[in-house]
Amino acid sequence: MVLPPPKRLAFYAALGVLTALEIVEWPIAVVIGVGHFLAEQHVSRALQGIGQAAEVV
């Protein structure tokens, strides 16, 4: 099993903490997490734009 880079792990950990503290609701956290993952994957320009838009939310 390969771990993601520390920067990405820190992002997901912070998102998890915000969700656990109920600062961010879990459905929003899922959208942000998936959007960030897709943007990092560089699957396509369209998905990258959607991922960045989801991060802003």
C-alpha positions in Angstrom: 0.0 0.0 0.0 1.4 3.4 -1.0 0.6 6.4 1.1 -0.3 9.7 -0.5 2.2 12.6 -0.1 2.2 14.3 3.3 0.6 17.4 1.9 -2.4 15.5 0.7 -2.6 13.5 4.0 -2.6 16.8 5.9 -5.4 18.1 3.8 -7.6 15.1 4.4 -6.7 15.0 8.1 -7.7 18.7 8.5 -10.9 18.0 6.6 -11.7 15.1 8.9 -11.0 17.2 12.0 -13.3 20.0 10.7 -16.0 17.4 10.0 -15.6 15.8 13.4 -15.9 19.2 15.1 -19.0 19.8 13.0 -17.6 22.9 11.5 -18.2 21.3 8.1 -21.1 19.0 7.5 -20.1 15.5 6.3 -21.8 15.8 2.8 -19.9 19.0 2.1 -16.7 17.3 3.4 -17.2 14.4 1.0 -17.7 16.8 -2.0 -14.6 18.7 -1.0 -12.6 15.6 -0.6 -13.7 14.0 -3.8 -13.2 17.3 -5.7 -9.7 17.6 -4.3 -8.9 14.0 -5.2 -10.1 14.5 -8.8 -8.2 17.8 -9.2 -5.0 16.1 -8.0 -5.4 13.2 -10.4 -5.4 15.5 -13.5 -7.8 13.1 -15.1 -9.0 15.8 -17.5 -9.3 19.6 -17.6 -13.0 19.4 -17.0 -12.7 17.2 -13.9 -9.9 19.4 -12.6 -12.2 22.5 -12.9 -15.0 20.7 -11.1 -12.6 19.6 -8.3 -11.3 23.2 -7.8 -14.9 24.5 -7.7 -15.7 21.9 -5.1 -12.8 22.9 -3.0 -14.1 26.5 -2.9 -17.4 25.4 -1.5 
